[in-house]
Amino acid sequence: MRVTNTMINRTSMRNMNRNKLSVDALNTQMTTQKKISRPSEDPVIAIRALRLRSQLSEINQYYTKNIPDAESWLDLTATALENMKKIVTEVYGECVKGSTDTLTEQDRDAILQNLQALRTQIYKEGNADNAGRTIFTGFKTSSQLTFERDDPDASYQITEKMSFEDIVEKRYYGNQVTLPTTEDEVQAGVELDEMPTEEVNFRIRLSYAGVESGSADTQDLTIKYTSEDGQTVGEETAVYKSYADWEEDGFKVGDDETLFIPETGEIVMGKNVSERLKGLKADLTIDYAKKGFKEGEIRPEHYFDCTNNTDPANVIEYKKENQEIAYTVAFNQTIVVNTQASNVFSAGIGRDIDELTDAVKGAIAAHDKVKKLEEMQKQEQYASPEMQEKLSQWLEAAEKEATYMDDNMQKLYGKAVGDFQGYLNDISLAATDVGSKGDRLKLTKSRVSNQQMSFEKLKSTNEDRELSDIIIDYTAAYTAYQASLMASSKANQQTLLNYI
């Protein structure tokens, strides 16, 4: 076969171009330090790169955003629970002090001041937020746990669920002494039937005071109950009675009677009613309405099924449910970061402290009456035997009231020791759960960090080239290209005319 000059030229040009393309490709690799610049250059590398980049992007989302956000939420929750734990522990300590029978006037004043300060602070911790999102309110992160200021216009229809275990004894005191300020009042004395009295009743305390019937047709309150077997359903009507009228009746209630006291938010029941509900081990459902809330009171939507009727044109219905805020912190792994207030601290903590505070105030006031009457006995204007006898009657009544108040305070604080120990246990359990989540998140963070490094390495191995390797290949390719140029120049210098 005869090889012509044209054939040699074409072959030389083709070889030179191939070498030039190789040099160009290696020059691009040297500039980018990447194996390919277009998917068509190596589809296998391109497909693998897309998959690795997608997975690495997801890991980076977990490691740089989701996990830090979850850590922040858990840290703030742990801090708030720790503060709440300290507050409840202090209240528990005051309850232990108050349950003793050796309190002095200074002791009572100290307990009162401490409880009032703790009452203000206890729910403020529930309003803790993470970057503007309230951490204890479930999905309603834009809503505070409590009312930040008095809201006299807020109106709610509330369904509160309770049980027979919420039926407890409560002491009520009538005929409390009103100190005489004139000689005529002293002269009136205190008759036997005007002496302070004590009535022990069974009651259910709602989560709010100042409530009203949930029905538009009656002031009476309906209590629906279900027995332990879940089958027997009944109703108990709590008859409306104002606190003033009930106080005038001496705080008495019939054995088969149930009263609704709206001012205090209490349902008071007789012995037979209480025994029947306890015997059934009944679960209770009570519908009532409340208009007007004070600063620091809990918002009903965070604890109960309720309807916000504040704006008739925009009625909002809330359903109490478990609202978990979960972060995806790794492939197919989520962690719930929020803790709902209703699972940690009872809606009744504030009212418990209010009752403890009222008990201290009652004891302080009663002993103050005794002290003032004793001072009156020493005054010259009451020096006559007749006046001394009348003051003795007043003093006897005041001392009886003081004895009642001390006894009530001791019993109430003794019961509160157990109640607040239970609250403390709930908070400690929640804090332990948050700590456990934090520990799991740390392990996950470590694993995701290792995954991030592994995928970075795989991505680099798939896409990148070492500059030293590229330089060696480039030098070889460039040398081949130069050699092809020289060889071509030599071959193309000869033509057929040189042989004629």
C-alpha positions as CSV (number, residue, x, y, z in Angstrom):
1,M,0.0,0.0,0.0
2,R,1.4,3.4,-1.0
3,V,1.5,6.0,1.8
4,T,1.1,9.4,0.4
5,N,2.2,12.7,1.9
6,T,-1.3,13.7,2.4
7,M,-2.0,10.7,4.5
8,I,1.1,11.5,6.6
9,N,0.0,15.0,7.0
10,R,-3.5,14.0,8.1
11,T,-2.2,11.4,10.6
12,S,0.3,13.9,12.0
13,M,-2.4,16.5,12.4
14,R,-4.7,14.0,14.1
15,N,-2.0,12.9,16.5
16,M,-1.0,16.5,17.3
17,N,-4.6,17.4,18.0
18,R,-5.1,14.4,20.3
19,N,-2.0,15.4,22.2
20,K,-3.1,19.0,22.3
21,L,-6.6,17.9,23.7
22,S,-4.8,15.9,26.4
23,V,-2.7,18.9,27.3
24,D,-5.8,21.1,27.4
25,A,-7.6,18.6,29.6
26,L,-4.7,18.4,32.1
27,N,-4.3,22.2,32.0
28,T,-8.0,22.5,33.1
29,Q,-7.4,19.9,35.8
30,M,-4.4,21.8,37.0
31,T,-6.5,25.0,37.3
32,T,-9.5,23.4,39.0
33,Q,-7.9,20.4,40.6
34,K,-11.0,18.5,39.6
35,K,-11.1,15.3,37.7
36,I,-13.8,16.4,35.4
37,S,-15.4,19.8,34.4
38,R,-18.4,18.3,32.5
39,P,-20.5,15.2,33.2
40,S,-19.9,13.9,29.8
41,E,-16.2,13.6,30.5
42,D,-16.9,10.7,33.0
43,P,-20.6,10.0,33.8
44,V,-19.7,7.6,36.6
45,I,-17.8,10.3,38.5
46,A,-20.5,12.8,37.8
47,I,-23.3,10.6,39.1
48,R,-21.3,9.6,42.2
49,A,-20.5,13.3,42.8
50,L,-24.2,14.3,42.7
51,R,-25.1,11.6,45.2
52,L,-22.2,12.5,47.6
53,R,-22.8,16.2,47.4
54,S,-26.5,15.7,48.1
55,Q,-25.8,13.5,51.2
56,L,-23.0,15.9,52.3
57,S,-25.4,18.9,52.0
58,E,-27.9,17.0,54.2
59,I,-25.3,16.2,56.8
60,N,-24.1,19.8,56.8
61,Q,-27.8,20.9,57.5
62,Y,-27.9,18.6,60.4
63,Y,-24.5,19.5,61.8
64,T,-24.5,23.3,61.3
65,K,-28.2,24.1,61.8
66,N,-30.5,21.4,63.2
67,I,-28.3,20.1,65.9
68,P,-27.2,23.6,67.2
69,D,-30.9,24.7,67.3
70,A,-31.9,21.5,69.2
71,E,-29.0,22.0,71.6
72,S,-30.0,25.6,72.2
73,W,-33.6,24.6,72.9
74,L,-32.6,21.8,75.3
75,D,-30.1,24.0,77.1
76,L,-32.7,26.7,77.7
77,T,-35.3,24.2,78.8
78,A,-32.8,22.7,81.2
79,T,-32.0,26.1,82.7
80,A,-35.6,27.0,83.1
81,L,-36.4,23.7,84.8
82,E,-33.4,24.1,87.1
83,N,-34.7,27.5,88.1
84,M,-38.2,26.2,88.6
85,K,-36.8,23.4,90.7
86,K,-35.0,25.9,92.9
87,I,-38.2,27.9,93.3
88,V,-40.3,24.9,94.2
89,T,-37.6,23.7,96.6
90,E,-37.8,27.0,98.4
91,V,-41.6,26.8,98.6
92,Y,-41.2,23.3,99.9
93,G,-38.8,24.6,102.6
94,E,-41.3,27.3,103.6
95,C,-44.0,24.6,103.9
96,V,-41.8,22.6,106.2
97,K,-41.3,25.7,108.4
98,G,-45.0,26.6,108.3
99,S,-46.1,23.0,109.3
100,T,-44.4,23.5,112.8
101,D,-46.3,24.7,115.8
102,T,-43.5,26.9,117.2
103,L,-43.7,29.9,114.8
104,T,-43.0,33.4,116.0
105,E,-44.4,36.6,114.6
106,Q,-41.1,37.1,112.7
107,D,-41.3,33.6,111.3
108,R,-44.8,34.2,109.9
109,D,-43.7,37.5,108.3
110,A,-40.7,35.9,106.7
111,I,-42.8,33.0,105.3
112,L,-45.3,35.5,103.9
113,Q,-42.6,37.7,102.2
114,N,-40.8,34.7,100.7
115,L,-44.0,33.1,99.4
116,Q,-45.2,36.3,97.8
117,A,-41.8,36.7,96.0
118,L,-41.8,33.1,94.9
119,R,-45.4,33.3,93.6
120,T,-44.4,36.1,91.3
121,Q,-41.4,34.2,89.9
122,I,-42.8,30.7,89.6
123,Y,-44.6,31.1,86.3
124,K,-42.1,33.6,84.9
125,E,-39.8,30.7,84.3
126,G,-42.6,29.1,82.2
127,N,-42.4,32.1,79.9
128,A,-38.8,31.3,79.0
129,D,-38.2,31.6,75.2
130,N,-35.7,30.5,72.6
131,A,-35.1,33.3,70.1
132,G,-38.6,34.6,70.7
133,R,-40.3,31.2,70.7
134,T,-41.8,30.2,74.1
135,I,-40.4,26.8,75.0
136,F,-43.2,25.4,77.2
137,T,-46.2,26.1,75.1
138,G,-46.1,23.4,72.5
139,F,-46.8,24.5,68.9
140,K,-48.1,27.9,70.2
141,T,-44.6,29.3,70.5
142,S,-45.7,32.8,69.8
143,S,-48.0,32.7,72.9
144,Q,-46.8,33.3,76.5
145,L,-47.6,30.7,79.1
146,T,-49.2,33.3,81.4
147,F,-50.9,36.6,81.0
148,E,-48.2,39.3,81.0
149,R,-50.6,41.9,82.3
150,D,-54.2,42.2,83.7
151,D,-56.7,41.5,80.9
152,P,-60.2,42.2,82.1
153,D,-61.7,41.6,78.6
154,A,-60.3,38.1,78.0
155,S,-63.2,35.6,78.0
156,Y,-62.9,31.8,77.9
157,Q,-65.2,28.8,78.0
158,I,-63.1,26.1,79.7
159,T,-63.5,22.3,80.1
160,E,-61.4,21.1,83.0
161,K,-60.9,17.4,83.6
162,M,-60.3,16.3,87.2
163,S,-60.6,13.1,89.2
164,F,-62.0,11.9,92.6
165,E,-58.5,12.4,94.0
166,D,-59.0,16.1,93.7
167,I,-61.7,16.0,96.3
168,V,-60.0,17.1,99.5
169,E,-60.9,18.5,102.9
170,K,-60.8,22.2,103.4
171,R,-61.4,24.3,106.6
172,Y,-63.5,27.4,106.6
173,Y,-63.7,29.9,109.4
174,G,-66.7,32.1,110.3
175,N,-67.4,34.8,112.8
176,Q,-63.9,36.2,112.6
177,V,-63.3,38.9,115.1
178,T,-63.6,42.5,114.1
179,L,-61.7,44.6,116.6
180,P,-63.8,47.1,118.6
181,T,-62.7,50.7,118.1
182,T,-65.0,52.5,120.5
183,E,-66.1,52.0,124.1
184,D,-69.7,51.2,122.9
185,E,-68.3,48.4,120.6
186,V,-66.2,47.0,123.5
187,Q,-69.3,47.2,125.8
188,A,-71.3,45.1,123.3
189,G,-69.0,42.2,124.0
190,V,-69.0,38.8,122.2
191,E,-71.9,36.4,122.7
192,L,-71.3,32.6,122.6
193,D,-72.9,32.2,119.2
194,E,-70.7,35.0,117.9
195,M,-67.5,33.1,118.7
196,P,-65.3,32.1,115.7
197,T,-66.3,28.8,114.2
198,E,-64.6,26.1,112.0
199,E,-66.3,24.0,109.4
200,V,-64.6,21.2,107.6
201,N,-66.0,20.5,104.1
202,F,-65.0,18.6,101.0
203,R,-64.2,20.6,98.0
204,I,-62.9,20.6,94.4
205,R,-60.9,23.6,93.5
206,L,-60.9,24.8,89.9
207,S,-57.8,26.2,88.4
208,Y,-59.2,29.7,88.5
209,A,-61.1,31.9,90.9
210,G,-63.8,34.4,89.8
211,V,-65.6,32.0,87.4
212,E,-69.2,31.5,86.4
213,S,-71.4,28.7,85.0
214,G,-70.6,27.6,81.5
215,S,-74.4,27.6,80.7
216,A,-76.3,30.6,79.5
217,D,-79.5,29.2,81.1
218,T,-78.4,28.7,84.8
219,Q,-75.9,29.9,87.3
220,D,-75.6,26.3,88.6
221,L,-72.6,24.3,87.5
222,T,-72.9,20.8,86.1
223,I,-70.3,18.1,87.0
224,K,-70.1,15.2,84.6
225,Y,-68.5,12.1,85.9
226,T,-67.4,8.7,84.6
227,S,-66.8,5.7,86.9
228,E,-63.6,3.7,86.9
229,D,-65.0,1.1,84.5
230,G,-65.6,3.9,82.0
231,Q,-69.2,2.9,81.5
232,T,-71.3,4.7,84.2
233,V,-71.9,8.3,83.3
234,G,-73.7,10.7,85.6
235,E,-74.1,14.3,86.5
236,E,-74.0,16.2,89.7
237,T,-75.5,19.7,89.9
238,A,-73.5,22.2,92.0
239,V,-76.0,24.9,93.1
240,Y,-74.8,28.4,92.8
241,K,-74.2,30.3,96.0
242,S,-72.3,33.5,96.5
243,Y,-69.4,33.5,99.0
244,A,-71.0,36.2,101.1
245,D,-74.3,34.2,101.4
246,W,-72.4,31.0,102.2
247,E,-70.3,32.8,104.8
248,E,-73.4,34.1,106.4
249,D,-74.7,30.5,106.6
250,G,-71.6,29.6,108.5
251,F,-70.0,27.7,105.6
252,K,-72.3,24.8,106.1
253,V,-73.3,22.3,103.4
254,G,-75.7,19.4,103.6
255,D,-74.5,15.8,103.4
256,D,-76.2,15.4,100.0
257,E,-75.7,19.0,98.8
258,T,-73.2,20.4,96.3
259,L,-72.5,24.1,96.1
260,F,-70.7,26.2,93.5
261,I,-68.9,29.2,94.9
262,P,-67.9,31.3,91.9
263,E,-65.8,33.9,93.7
264,T,-63.3,31.3,94.9
265,G,-63.7,28.8,92.0
266,E,-64.7,26.0,94.4
267,I,-67.2,23.2,94.3
268,V,-68.1,22.3,97.9
269,M,-69.9,19.0,98.5
270,G,-71.4,17.1,101.4
271,K,-70.1,13.9,102.9
272,N,-72.4,11.6,101.0
273,V,-71.6,13.2,97.6
274,S,-67.9,13.0,98.3
275,E,-68.1,9.4,99.3
276,R,-70.2,8.4,96.3
277,L,-67.7,10.0,93.8
278,K,-64.7,8.5,95.6
279,G,-66.4,5.1,95.7
280,L,-66.9,5.3,91.9
281,K,-63.3,6.5,91.5
282,A,-64.8,8.9,89.2
283,D,-63.2,11.0,86.5
284,L,-64.8,14.5,86.5
285,T,-65.4,16.9,83.7
286,I,-66.5,20.5,84.6
287,D,-67.4,23.2,82.1
288,Y,-67.2,26.8,83.2
289,A,-66.6,30.3,82.0
290,K,-64.2,33.0,83.1
291,K,-63.9,36.6,82.0
292,G,-61.0,38.7,83.1
293,F,-57.6,37.4,84.0
294,K,-54.9,38.8,86.3
295,E,-51.2,39.1,85.5
296,G,-49.4,35.8,86.1
297,E,-52.5,33.6,85.6
298,I,-52.0,30.8,83.2
299,R,-53.5,30.9,79.7
300,P,-56.3,28.3,79.5
301,E,-55.3,27.1,76.0
302,H,-52.0,25.6,77.3
303,Y,-53.8,23.3,79.8
304,F,-57.4,22.7,78.9
305,D,-59.9,22.2,76.1
306,C,-61.3,25.7,75.8
307,T,-62.7,28.4,73.5
308,N,-61.5,31.9,73.4
309,N,-64.6,34.1,73.1
310,T,-62.8,37.5,73.7
311,D,-63.6,38.5,70.1
312,P,-67.0,37.3,69.1
313,A,-66.1,37.8,65.4
314,N,-63.0,35.6,65.8
315,V,-63.8,32.8,68.2
316,I,-60.8,30.4,68.6
317,E,-61.2,26.8,69.8
318,Y,-58.3,25.0,71.4
319,K,-58.0,21.3,71.9
320,K,-55.5,20.0,74.5
321,E,-53.2,17.6,72.9
322,N,-49.6,16.4,73.0
323,Q,-47.7,18.9,70.8
324,E,-44.1,17.7,70.1
325,I,-41.6,19.8,68.4
326,A,-39.1,17.5,66.8
327,Y,-35.8,18.2,65.0
328,T,-34.3,15.9,62.4
329,V,-30.7,15.6,63.6
330,A,-29.4,12.7,61.4
331,F,-30.5,10.4,58.7
332,N,-33.9,8.9,59.8
333,Q,-33.4,10.2,63.3
334,T,-35.4,12.9,65.1
335,I,-35.4,14.2,68.7
336,V,-38.2,15.9,70.5
337,V,-36.8,19.1,72.0
338,N,-39.8,20.7,73.7
339,T,-41.4,20.1,77.1
340,Q,-45.0,21.1,77.6
341,A,-45.8,23.1,80.7
342,S,-48.9,20.9,81.4
343,N,-46.5,17.9,81.7
344,V,-44.2,19.6,84.2
345,F,-45.9,21.9,86.6
346,S,-49.5,21.8,87.6
347,A,-52.0,24.6,86.8
348,G,-52.7,24.6,90.6
349,I,-49.3,25.6,91.8
350,G,-50.1,29.2,91.8
351,R,-53.4,28.7,93.7
352,D,-51.7,26.5,96.2
353,I,-49.2,29.3,97.0
354,D,-52.1,31.7,97.2
355,E,-53.9,29.6,99.8
356,L,-50.6,29.2,101.7
357,T,-50.2,32.9,101.6
358,D,-53.8,33.5,102.8
359,A,-53.3,31.1,105.7
360,V,-50.2,33.0,106.8
361,K,-52.0,36.3,106.5
362,G,-54.9,34.9,108.5
363,A,-52.6,33.8,111.3
364,I,-50.7,37.1,111.3
365,A,-54.0,39.0,111.4
366,A,-55.4,36.8,114.2
367,H,-52.3,37.2,116.4
368,D,-52.3,41.0,115.7
369,K,-55.9,41.1,117.1
370,V,-54.8,39.3,120.2
371,K,-51.9,41.7,120.6
372,K,-54.0,44.8,120.2
373,L,-56.7,43.6,122.6
374,E,-54.0,42.9,125.2
375,E,-52.8,46.5,124.7
376,M,-56.3,47.8,125.1
377,Q,-56.6,46.0,128.4
378,K,-53.7,48.1,129.7
379,Q,-55.3,51.4,128.6
380,E,-56.8,53.6,131.3
381,Q,-60.1,54.1,129.5
382,Y,-60.8,50.4,129.8
383,A,-59.7,50.0,133.4
384,S,-63.1,49.4,134.9
385,P,-64.0,45.8,135.9
386,E,-66.9,45.9,133.5
387,M,-64.8,47.0,130.6
388,Q,-62.1,44.4,131.5
389,E,-64.7,41.7,131.5
390,K,-65.9,42.7,128.1
391,L,-62.4,42.9,126.7
392,S,-61.8,39.4,128.2
393,Q,-64.7,38.2,126.0
394,W,-63.1,39.9,123.0
395,L,-59.7,38.5,123.8
396,E,-61.2,35.0,124.3
397,A,-62.7,35.2,120.8
398,A,-59.5,36.5,119.3
399,E,-57.4,33.8,120.9
400,K,-59.8,31.2,119.6
401,E,-59.5,32.6,116.2
402,A,-55.7,32.7,116.5
403,T,-55.8,29.0,117.6
404,Y,-57.9,28.1,114.6
405,M,-55.6,30.0,112.3
406,D,-52.5,28.4,113.7
407,D,-54.0,25.0,113.4
408,N,-55.2,25.6,109.9
409,M,-51.8,26.9,108.9
410,Q,-50.1,23.9,110.4
411,K,-52.4,21.4,108.7
412,L,-52.4,23.3,105.4
413,Y,-48.6,23.6,105.3
414,G,-48.3,19.9,106.4
415,K,-50.4,18.8,103.4
416,A,-48.5,21.2,101.1
417,V,-45.2,19.5,102.0
418,G,-46.5,16.4,100.2
419,D,-48.0,18.4,97.4
420,F,-44.9,20.3,96.6
421,Q,-42.7,17.2,97.0
422,G,-44.9,15.8,94.2
423,Y,-44.4,19.0,92.1
424,L,-40.7,18.8,92.7
425,N,-40.6,15.2,91.6
426,D,-42.4,16.1,88.3
427,I,-39.9,18.9,87.6
428,S,-37.0,16.7,88.5
429,L,-38.3,14.0,86.2
430,A,-38.7,16.5,83.3
431,A,-35.2,17.8,84.0
432,T,-33.8,14.3,83.8
433,D,-35.6,13.6,80.5
434,V,-34.2,16.8,79.1
435,G,-30.7,15.9,80.3
436,S,-31.1,12.4,78.7
437,K,-32.1,14.0,75.4
438,G,-29.1,16.3,75.6
439,D,-26.8,13.3,76.1
440,R,-28.3,11.5,73.1
441,L,-27.9,14.6,71.0
442,K,-24.2,14.9,71.9
443,L,-23.6,11.3,70.8
444,T,-25.5,12.0,67.6
445,K,-23.5,15.2,67.0
446,S,-20.3,13.2,67.3
447,R,-21.5,10.6,64.9
448,V,-22.7,13.2,62.4
449,S,-19.3,15.0,62.7
450,N,-17.6,11.7,61.7
451,Q,-20.0,11.2,58.9
452,Q,-19.3,14.7,57.7
453,M,-15.6,14.1,57.6
454,S,-16.1,10.7,55.9
455,F,-18.3,12.1,53.2
456,E,-15.9,15.0,52.6
457,K,-13.1,12.5,52.1
458,L,-15.3,10.4,49.7
459,K,-16.3,13.5,47.8
460,S,-12.7,14.7,47.5
461,T,-11.5,11.2,46.4
462,N,-14.2,11.1,43.7
463,E,-13.8,14.6,42.4
464,D,-10.4,16.0,43.2
465,R,-6.9,15.3,42.0
466,E,-3.5,15.9,43.7
467,L,-1.7,18.8,42.0
468,S,1.6,16.9,42.0
469,D,-0.1,14.1,40.1
470,I,-1.6,16.5,37.6
471,I,1.8,18.2,37.0
472,I,3.5,14.9,36.3
473,D,0.8,13.9,33.8
474,Y,0.8,17.4,32.3
475,T,4.6,17.3,31.8
476,A,4.3,14.0,30.1
477,A,1.5,15.1,27.9
478,Y,3.2,18.4,27.0
479,T,6.4,16.5,26.1
480,A,4.4,14.2,23.9
481,Y,2.8,17.1,22.2
482,Q,6.1,18.9,21.5
483,A,7.5,15.6,20.2
484,S,4.6,15.2,17.9
485,L,5.1,18.7,16.6
486,M,8.8,18.0,15.9
487,A,8.1,14.7,14.2
488,S,5.5,16.2,12.1
489,S,7.7,19.0,11.0
490,K,10.4,16.5,9.9
491,A,8.0,14.3,8.1
492,N,6.3,17.1,6.2
493,Q,9.6,18.6,4.9
494,Q,10.0,15.8,2.3
495,T,7.9,15.7,-0.9
496,L,7.9,13.5,-4.1
497,L,9.9,16.1,-5.9
498,N,12.8,15.4,-3.7
499,Y,13.2,12.0,-5.3
500,I,12.8,13.0,-9.0
